[in-house]
Amino acid sequence: MPRFNRLGRWIGATLGAALCVVAVTYSVAAPAGASTGTRNCRDVSLPTGLSATSRQNLTLFGRLCLPASGKAQAIQVLVHGGTYDNTYWDFPGFGGAYSYAAYMNGAGYATLAIDLIGVGRSSHPLGATVTIQSQAYAIHSAVQAARAGALGVAYRRVVVVAHSLGTLTADLEVSHYQDVDGFIPTGTSHGPGLLGLVRIFSKAVPALLDPVTAPQVPFGDVTYLSTPNARSVFYAGGSVDPAVQAADEASRQPVPAGYAGTLAPYIVATPLLGTDAIDVPVLLVNGQRDGVFCAGGGGLATTSCASDQALYESERPFYSPAAQLQTYVLPDSGHDINLVPNAQLWYARALRWCSEFVPAS
């Protein structure tokens, strides 16, 4: 039975208002893009809904990339964080230096970087109707599509890799649906800092009032949020190329207000995330100076990211022995570990873990 409780939903909706003011058939879109010497990519479109019992009338967009050989028995489903879309995992420009997806494709893994509901090229229903549970179900839809052969191959092994708000959502998917073989949560912890969260949410405005995000939301829908200048929080305390930060800020995405609102109880009471029910291997990764989820980031978090071992000791109580928890701290990094100069250090750590627990072939 689902672990989501009704009281949590009510609390989340109430707090969210204050903050704001498995599919049976699948279809894959025609190839729409690029190939390089190390991989081949195309756009895919998958059906989903706001829940398993609702109409499956929404579209989940994904960017599917395969190794140059086209052969892989394992796929990584990549889930972006709040104010991002699928390009967080395959950041354009800069010589491809900030592409987790390309790194894994080069190592023989398929990747599917999705846009969550209300984001990017996925469906944009009324923002108030999209919940964290809806997004967990959307991730589940992608996992099931990968297993069912809807992407051209019925993948034997599936890893979910997620960041920040996407990780909190993936916690629910992995613990509730129990349909993956491994999990790499990044940019999160069970001891978030109130000050760090306030620094982000204090920047929130209706997406219709932000000229960058206004064209991306349904006409007249005030239940989408934007957070201009939140990147100043995401990169605080660590190294960053100013040009990358500027490009990142210019590509910010809206967030459905219902999604942000229903997050609230899981932030207030992180055990609701259900990570103690995760029974597959887990690699937890954080930036050393994450301003929201690490004590060293100045946001009043209680989780230590001083070292791999310190992060492990902080997080171990929240996972079962079956998770075989491993941890990694990216040095000299803030919250956005994919878009910092030494990002490939964590890419390499993730690859070693994947090779051990969820091999590509």
GIGI-V674364 format. One record per pair of residues at least 24 apart in sequence whose C-alpha atoms are under 7 Angstrom apart, sorted by the first residue. I is the first residue (numbers start at 1). J is the second residue. Records with the same first field share a line. If there is no record, write none. Layout:
I = J + J
This chain:
2 = 176
3 = 176
8 = 265
9 = 262
11 = 265
12 = 261 + 262 + 263 + 264 + 265
13 = 258 + 261 + 262
15 = 261 + 264
16 = 257 + 258 + 260 + 261 + 262 + 264
17 = 261
20 = 257
22 = 52 + 141
23 = 47 + 48 + 56 + 141
26 = 145 + 150
27 = 150
28 = 150 + 151
37 = 68
38 = 67 + 68 + 106
39 = 65 + 66 + 67 + 68 + 105 + 106
40 = 65 + 66 + 67 + 68
41 = 65 + 66
48 = 138 + 141
50 = 130 + 134
51 = 134 + 137
58 = 123
59 = 122 + 123
60 = 115 + 116 + 117 + 122 + 123
61 = 114 + 115 + 121 + 122
62 = 112 + 113 + 114 + 115
63 = 112 + 113 + 114
64 = 111 + 112 + 113
65 = 105 + 110 + 111 + 112
66 = 105 + 109 + 110 + 111
67 = 105 + 106 + 108 + 109 + 110
72 = 108 + 109 + 110 + 360 + 361
73 = 155 + 156 + 157 + 360 + 361
74 = 109 + 110 + 155 + 156 + 157 + 158 + 359 + 360 + 361
75 = 109 + 110 + 111 + 155 + 157 + 158 + 159
76 = 110 + 111 + 112 + 158 + 159 + 160 + 161
77 = 111 + 112 + 113 + 159 + 160 + 161
78 = 112 + 113 + 114 + 160 + 161 + 162
79 = 113 + 114 + 161 + 162 + 163 + 166
80 = 162 + 163 + 166
81 = 163 + 164 + 165 + 166
82 = 165 + 166 + 255
83 = 252 + 253 + 254 + 255
84 = 252 + 253
85 = 115 + 119 + 120 + 253
86 = 113 + 114 + 115
89 = 113
98 = 338 + 339
100 = 347
108 = 360
109 = 360
118 = 255 + 256
119 = 253 + 254 + 255
124 = 217 + 218
126 = 221
127 = 223 + 224 + 256 + 257 + 258
128 = 223 + 256 + 257 + 258
129 = 258
130 = 256 + 258 + 259
131 = 258 + 259 + 262
132 = 169 + 259 + 262 + 263
135 = 169
136 = 169 + 170 + 172 + 173
137 = 173
139 = 173
140 = 173
157 = 181 + 358
158 = 182
159 = 183
160 = 184
161 = 185
162 = 186
163 = 187
164 = 188
171 = 273 + 274 + 275
172 = 273 + 274
174 = 278
175 = 274 + 275 + 277 + 278
181 = 280 + 358
182 = 280 + 281 + 282 + 358
183 = 281 + 282 + 283
184 = 282 + 283 + 284
185 = 283 + 284 + 285
186 = 284 + 285 + 286
187 = 285 + 286 + 287 + 335
188 = 286 + 293
189 = 293 + 303
190 = 270 + 315
191 = 293 + 301 + 302 + 303
192 = 292 + 293 + 301 + 302
193 = 292 + 293 + 299 + 300 + 301 + 302
194 = 299 + 300
195 = 299 + 300
196 = 291 + 292 + 299 + 300
197 = 292
199 = 233
200 = 230 + 233
203 = 227 + 228 + 230
207 = 254
213 = 253 + 254
223 = 256 + 257
224 = 254 + 255 + 256 + 257
225 = 254 + 255 + 256 + 257
226 = 253 + 254 + 255
233 = 291
234 = 291 + 334 + 335 + 336
235 = 334 + 335 + 336
236 = 291 + 334
237 = 289 + 297 + 333 + 334
238 = 289 + 332 + 333 + 334
239 = 332 + 333 + 340 + 341
240 = 340 + 341
241 = 341
275 = 318 + 319
276 = 318 + 319 + 320
277 = 320
278 = 320 + 323
279 = 322 + 323
280 = 322 + 323
281 = 323 + 324 + 325
282 = 323 + 324 + 325 + 326
283 = 325 + 326 + 327
284 = 326 + 327 + 328
285 = 327 + 328 + 329
286 = 328 + 329 + 330
287 = 329 + 330 + 331 + 333 + 334 + 335 + 337
288 = 329 + 330 + 331 + 332 + 333 + 334
289 = 332 + 333 + 334
290 = 333 + 334 + 335
291 = 334 + 335
305 = 329
